[in-house]
Amino acid sequence: MVTANQFDYVIAGGGLQGSLLAFAISRLQPSAQVLLVEKQSQFCGNHTWSFHRSDLSDTTWEWFSELVDRQWDGYHVELGGVTRHIPIGYGSIFSDRLNQKLQTLRDNSDNLTTLSGSVRQLEERSLSLDTGERINGTAVLDCRGLRQGNSSMPRSGFQKFVGLEVELEEDWIADTPCLMDDRVEQTDGFRFIYTLPLTARRLLVEDTRFSNSRALNRDACREVISRYLKERGFANYRVVREETGCLPMPYQRGSLPSQMSVGYRGGFFHPATGYSIPLVANLANQIASSAAADAAMVIAEYRNRMRFQTTFSLWLNRLLFQLVTPTQRLQIFRRFYSKLPAETIQRFYALQFTATDAARIFLGRPPMGLTPLRFLQSFREKPCPAFPT
């Protein structure tokens, strides 16, 4: 039971978006009263979130930087037998540490309250809990993740992965992340290994696929990771942590549940990459930089500014999941990283690319299997309910 009945901000959902909102508001509006409601035992779940430094505005970085656990000067890819270094700053935050920082913020603040509970009903100015308690707020923000019943999304593509954080007996072979290494069997769509060197001997390694199916055999993924490490001379290692994920990669718009929905529920993620920090962190900064009464307007304006970029990203997903055969998806990524300048790649990940960038990304020799018939058939697919209009 909370002692106050009226808050400036009520945040439903203590995942990435909800946590970043709590941090941003505490830094930019230290006198605002904030309530964060989460049904799980701890905030943020079990995740690693990565980002490019260029994804974030300078004003967002002022408060976001204190949450960052690891940074690198750049990263590389291994595609088609060619290694390319991308000189764009890269960083990561980890859910367990984000949870600790959020609890510390709450314990040392008079303005942030947290509550464990399930939301029964959410309205623009109030929410009701399963206990029957009703809480009022000038802005009630829905950060609860994908809507119930939409998690399967049979008409969407998926980015799915199993990640193992491991301790090695010797130093890892690279000191920068590898976002894509295609030197694995190309099954179930486009498959690659993602590696994140946290220290010299601690590594996050993920078996990742861009697939039309959400089915994920964890044992098979662990075996692929084991084989990958063994082939590089790291047969002996200790698993510290495991995480899994299945991110939607929609190719059509659906309906938006409410104007106060943000995070994944509101479609604030990069449809063509699955990265969410570029949108949720900058959105949190904009909401926290405005009055609580203006939150709905801020959300709508931010979504409208991203409309060209999100529309084009949905089109790229249509190309990837509907217009070319799964065995040809690798061609698209090889061309992206081998032909495009770093500046275009940077703007693409930040979802700030221009029409000229879009033309550079799309134009060129088309992948095999792209036919007019496939193009027409793809529009028979139903809209994806995870991504808003």
N, C-alpha and C positions, 0 to 999 in steps of 0.2 A: 504494500500500500504506500503510495506517495503522499507526502504531507501537503504538497501544493496541488491546486486544481487547474491552474493556468500557467502555461509556459509560453515563452516566445517561440521556441522550436520544439516540436515533438518529432522524434526520428524513430520510425518503425523499421527495425532491422539493424543488427550490429555487425554486418559484413563490411566489405571494403568501403562502399559508398557511405554507409551510415557512420563508420568510424572516421572517415576523412571529413565528413560534415562536422562531426563533433570537434575535431581538432581545429578545423578552419574557423569555426564560429568562436571557439575559445580564444583563438589568437586575435581575430579581427573584431570581435564584439565581446570583450571580456565581461561585460555586465549583463549579457543576454542569458536568460534562464533556459537551459536545454535539458530535455529528457530523452534518453536513449533506451529503447525497449528492445530486448532480444530474448527469444525463447530458449536458445541453447545455453549450456552451462558456462560457456565462455564466448567472447567476441571473436569474429574473424575466421573461425573454422580452422582448416589445415591447408594452407595455400602458400605458394610463392608468387608474388606479383612483380613483374619486371616492366621496365619502361626505358625509353630513350630520354636523355636529358632535354633534348629539343622538343619533346612532347609537351613540356610544361612552360607556362608563362613565367616571367621573372617574379611577378607578385605571388603566384602560386608557390614557387620554389622557396620563398622566404619562410613559409611555415612548413611546407612539405619536406624540406631537406632534413629536418630533425627526425623524421621517421625512416629515413633511408638507412639500410643496414650494410649495403655493399655497392661500390661503384667501380666502373672500369672506363678507360679512355676510349674504348671501341670494342668491336666484336668481329668475328669472321664467319664465313660460310664455306662449306665444302660441297660443291654441286658440280656434277658432271666431270669429276676429276680435276676441277680447278678450285684453288683456294683464293678467296678475296677478302681482304681486310676492309672493314667499313669504319672510317674514323668518326663515329658518332658516339658520344658518351652514353653509357648504358648503366642501369642500376637496378637493384632489387630490394624489396621489403618482404619480411616473413611474418606470417600470421601470428605465431606465438609471441614474437617480440612486439608486434603491433598491439596485441591483446594486453601485454604487460604495460606498454606505454599508455594505453587508454585507461587502464585501471589506475595508474599513477596520476594521470591527469584528473581523473574523478576524485581520487583521495586527497588531492591537494588543491581542489577547486571548490568554491562555494556555489558555482553556477552550473555545474554538470551533475545531473542525477542519472543513475542507471537503474533499470527495472527488469527483472526476469519475468517474462510472461508472454502469452500468445495473444495476438490481435484477432479479435472476432470481427470487428467492422472498423473501417477507416473512412473518414470523411475529411473535407477540406479543412475544417477547424477543430476536429475532435477525433478520438478513436476510443473504441470500447474493447476491453480485454475479456478473455474467457471467464474471468472471475466476476464479471458484471461491472467492474470499475470503469468509469468514463473519465477521460482526461482531455482537457481542452488546450489548444495551442493556437497562436496567431498563424503559424505555418505548420502543417502536419505533413511530413515528407515520408513517402512510401519507398523504403529501400529493402524490401523483403525478398528480392531475387525474383526469378521467373515465377509467373503465376501458376497456381496449382492446376494440374491437368495439362500443362503445355510442355512439360519436361521431355516428353518423347519426341515431339516435333517431327513426325514422319516425313514432312515435306521440306525439311531443312537439311543442309549438310552439317557435318560435325567436325570439330577439332577435338580429338580425344587422346588421352595420354596416361601413362603410368610413369611416375617419377620416383627414383630412389636417391636419397641423400646418403652418400657412402663415405667412409673413411678408408683411405688407401694406405698401403705400407710404404709407398714411395711418392715423390712429387709428381703431380699430373703433368702431362706433356705440353699444356698451353696455359698461359696466364690471362687469356681473354675468353669470354663466352663464345661458344659456337652455336649460332641460332639454328642452323640446319646442316646436317651431315647426311647425305643420301646414300652412304655406303652400307646400306642394309637392304634386305630383300624387299622389293617393291610390291607389297601385297596390301589389299584392302584400301585402295586409293593411293595417295602420295604419302610415303612413310619416311621419316627421318629421325635422327637422334639429335637432341638438344642437350648441351652440356654447359654448366654454370660452375666455374671454379671458385668456390667460396673462400678457401684457403689453399695453400700449396698441396695439402693432402685431403681436403674435404671437397667433395664434388656432388652437385645435383645433376643427375643424368636421366633424361626422359626419352621414352619411346613414344613418338607422336605420329598421328595419322590424320590426314584430311580425308574423311570417309563419308559415304552416304548412309552408313549404319552407325548406331550408337553402341552396338554390342562391343564389349571389351573383355578379352581374355587376359586377366592379370597375370596368371602363371606364364602364359606365352610371352607377355611383355617383359617379365622379369628375366626369362631365358634369353631374349634378344639383348637386353641390357648386359647380362652376364657375358654373352658371347662377344659383344662389342668391346667390353672392358678387357676380356681375355686376349682378344686379337691385338690389343695395344699394349700388352704386357702387364696387365693389372688383374691377374687371376684371383688374387687374395684381397678381400676387402670386407668391411663390416657395414651392414645396413643400419643407419642411424634413424632414418625416418622414411615413410612412404606416403606419397600423395597421388591421387587420381583426379581426373577431370574430364568433362565432356561439354565443350562449349558450343553453343549454337552458331552456325554460320548461315544465316538466312539469305534467301535470294529474292524474296518478295516481302512487301510490307503487309502488316496486319493491322489490328485495331489497338488503340491505346486505352488501358483501363481507366486512367484518370490523369488529370493535368498535373498532379503532384507526384506522379511516379517517376523515380529516378533510378540510377544504377541499371542493372540488367533488366529489371522490370519495366523501366521506362525506355529501353533501347539505347542506353548510354554506354555502348561498347563499340569497338571497331568491328564492323561486320565481316571484314575480309581478313582480319588477323587474329581476332579474339582478344586483343589487348584492351583493357578497360581503364587503366590509369590515365591515359591521355584525356579521356572525357570526364571521368568521375572526379578527378582531382581539380581540373580547371572549373568544372561546374560547381564543386564545393566552394572554391574560391569566390566565384561570382555570387553564389547565394549568400555566403558569409559577408560579402562586401556590400550587400544591400539590406534594406529593412526587411524584417520578417514578413510584413504585409505584402511585399513585392515579390515573394518567392515564386509564385505561379507565373508571373510575367517574365522573370529571369529565366525560368526553365523553358518556357515557350520560345523566347527569343534565342536562347542558345541552340535549341533543337532546329529552329529555322535557319540559323547561320550555317549549320552543318548539313543542310539538306542536299546540296549538290554532291558533297563528298560521300554521304551515306548512300545516296541513290547510285552513284557510280560503283561504290563498294558492293552493293547488292548485285549490280550487273556483273561484276567480276566473279561473285559467288555463283551466279547462274552459269557463267562460262565454265567455272571449275567443276561444279557438281552436276550440271545438266547438259552441257553442250559438247563436252569432250569425254572420251572414255577414261576411266580411272587410270589406265596405264599411261595415258598421255599427259597427266597432270604435272608430272615432273618437268616437262618442257616449259611450262608456264613459269615456274619458279627459277629454272636455270636462266631463262631469258631475262627475268626481272633483275636478278643479281648480276648477270654478266654484261648487260647492255645499258642499264640505267645509271645516270650519275648519282653520286652520294646525296646531292641536294634533293633530288626527286625522291629517293628512298626515304630521306629524313622527313620530308613533308608528307609522304604517304603514310608513314607510321603515326604521325601526329594528327592525321585526318585534317590536314591543312593544305592539301595539294590543290593546284590550279587546273584550269581546263587544259593548259599546255602540258602539264604533268600527266593528266589523264590520257591525253592523246599519245604521249610517249609510252605510257604503260600498255595501252591497248593496241596501238598500231604496230605492224610488223608481220612477219610470217606467222600465220595461224597454226595452232597445234593440229596434228593429224586427228581426224575424227570429227572435226567441226563442220557440220553439214547444214544446209537450209532446213532439212527435215527435223533434225534435232532442235534447231532454233525454234521452230513452230511448236513442236511437241512440248517444249519446256514451259510454254505459257498456259498449258492445261493444268499445271500444278496449282494446288490451292495456296493461298497466302500463308505466310509463316506467322503464327500468332505471337511469336516472341519479339517481333520487331514492329514498332509502331508506325502509324501513318504520320 
